[in-house]
Amino acid sequence: MRPLGIVAALSAEARTLGRAARRGAHATLADGSLIAVSGIGFDAATRASHGLADAGAGALVSWGVAGGLDPLLEPGAVLLPTEVISADGSRYPVAPVWRERQLAAIAASCRVAAGPLLCVGRPIDSIEDKMRARRATGAVAVDMESLAVAAVARDRRLPFLAVRAIVDAAGDTLPRAVVAASRGGRLRLATLAAGIVRSPAELVSLIGLARRYRAARASLTAVARAGLAAAPPA
């Protein structure tokens, strides 16, 4: 059986999957799954997805955190989206049988939500913009990488699944320092620190975001412990 290929934007997200042995551009988990830490954004996730497919992955998973657009989604909720959509209306469904298997594996231990996942090119950082995105697309959450993974999976004729945990809820505003530090595909701590120095009031928001991020990582860890379900044949 060919291994799963898992794309995570950040190392902190990848670590929720457990210990991994480094193998060149990707790492290998104890169950044989391949994982690539792509960096933030569409282009980075595209490169990582192709790399995993080239390394022999038989299915692709987009793994990590997302921002909530549906007011009912609280930080720490796990989203198994039914499809990934772009701002221009392109739609990429997940493998439905695989999604049902994953739902059955984690429903007893996690708060699981469904619905479309919107993928964008920059963070949606204000409550007003989140509301507009929700009305325009019907999406329940938003991230910056899943569309790329879904597109590569379609191109390479591989099953696709997304697993995302909510960090910021629909009623939360992202600190400007975090948005600035995330530009360029990596989370730059020096830029983040400089932003806090310039706007000390953002420290309170940052502490709140860190608490929500811990809740999201705990949920991803719970999913990983329950196990990723086997993908259906391509």
N, C-alpha and C positions, 0 to 999 in steps of 0.2 A: 504494500500500500504506500502511495506517495505521501510525504509529510505535508502538514499544514504549513502555510506561509503566513506569518503574522506581521503586520506593519503597525508600529507604534511611533508616534511623533517624538516622544521624549523618553529619556532613559528611566525617569521616575515611573512612567506608565509601564514600560517594559518590565521593570523589576517586580511588578505585581504578579507576573506570571511565574516567578520562582527563579532559581539559579539556572544560569545558562552558560554553556562553554562557547567561547568565541571561536568563530571559524571564518576568517577573512571579513567580508562585508556584512556578514550576518552571524547570528549565534544559534546554538542548538539547545533546546530544552531537554529535560530528562525523558520526555515521551517521544522525542525525535522531531518535534515541531521546529521549524526554522523561524527566527524572529529577526527583523531588521528595525533599527531605530533610525527613522527617516529624517528627522527634523520637521519643522512646521511648514505646512502648506502643500498645495497641489503638486508642484513640480518635484519637490523632495519625495513625496509619497509615490509619485509615478515612477521615479527612478528606483526606489526601494522595492516596489511591487514587481517591476520587470526583473530586478535582480533575484528576487525570491523565485519567480517563475523559471528563470534561467537555471537556478540551483536545483530545480526538481520539484518545487512545491506543486501539489495537486489541487490545492484550493487556497483562496486568499481570505484573510480576516483583517478588518480594520479595527484596531483595539486602542482604547484610550478614553479620554474624557470629552465632554460636550457641554455646551451652554443650553439651558432650558429656554424654550419659547412658549410652551404650554404652561400656564400658571399652576396647573395641578402637579407638575413635576418638581419635586423637592431635591435639594442636593443629596447625593448618594443613591438616587434612584437609578436603576439599570435600564437602559434602552436597548431593546433588540428591534431595530427599525425594520419595517416591512419593505422600504425602498429608500434609496438615496436620490435626492433631487438637486438640481443646480438652479442658480438664480434665473437662468434663461428657460427653465421648464423641462430640461432633459431629465429623464427618470431611469434609474437603474435598480430593478428589484433584486432583493436578496434571494438566495435559494430557499424556497418556502419549506421544503421538507427538513432541511438543515436547521432553519430557524425554529421549527417546532421541536426538533430534538433538543436544541439548546435550551429552549424555554422549559421543557420538561425536566431538564437536568438542574435548573437553578430556581425554579418557581418556589420551592419550599424554603429557600434561604435568602432570597433577594426580592426587593420590590421591583417588579419588571413592568416596563411600559412598552407600548407599540406605537406605530405611526411613522410618517415620513421624517427623514433626517435631511436637513438642508445643509449643503456645503457651500462655503463662501471663500472669497479670497483674502478677506481681512476680518478681524474680530468684530462682532456686533456688540458694542460695549455700552450702549445706553438702553434704558427701559423703553423709550419711545421707538428706537430702531428695532428692538425685539418685537414689539407689538406690530409694527408695520410688516416685518418679515413673516410673522405668524399669519396675519390677514392675507398677505399676498400669495403665500405658498401653501398654507395649511400644515406646514411642518411643525413638529412638536419640539425639535431641538436642532442645534446647529454645530457643525465642526468645520475643519479646514482641510481634511485629508481623505475622508471616506469616498468622495466622488472619484478621486484618482485611483484608489484601490479597486473600486467597482468598475471603472472604465478599463483598467488593465485586465481584470478578471474576464470581462466580456471579450476583449480583444484576443485574449489567450485561451478562451473557451474553458474557463475554470469556474467552479462554484464560488460564490461570494457571500460573506456574512459580515455584519458589523456588530460590535459589542461596545457600547459607550456608557459611561457613568456620568451623571449630571454633576457639574461643579456649581456654576452660577445659575440661579433660578431666573425665571422671567422677570421677577421684580428686583433683581440685583444689577447694579452698575459695576462694570469692570474698572478697577483703578487705572488711571491714565498711564501710570508708571509701568504697569504690567503690559499694557498694549504696546507701548514704546519699546520695552525690552524684548518683545516677541518678534519684532520685525527682522527680516533677513533669514528666517528659518530656524533660529535658535533662540533660547531664552538666555539673554545676556545679563548676568547678575550685576555687572558693573553699571550697566545702563539702568537697571532697576534701582540700585542703590542711589545713583545720581538723581533719579526722578524723585525718590523719597526725600533726599536732601533739599531739593528745590521746592517740594510741596509736602512738608511734614504732616499735614492733615491727612494725607493719603495713607499714613501708617495704620490708622484705625481700619480703613477699608481693606488694606492688605492683610491685616490679621484675620479679619472675617473671611477673606478669600482663602487664606491658608487653612482655616478650620473646615471650610466647605471642600477644599481639595483633599484633605485627609479623609473626609467621609466618602468622596468619590473613589479614592484609592483603596479604601477598605472594601468597598463594593466590588471593585475589580479583582481584588485578592480573593473575595468570596467566590466569584465566578470561576477564577482559576483553580481554586481548591475543589470545586464541584467538577471541574474538567470541561474542556471544550469538546463538544459532541463531534463525532466522526462526520466528515462531509460526505454527501452522496457522490456517486461517480460522476465525473465530468461528462 
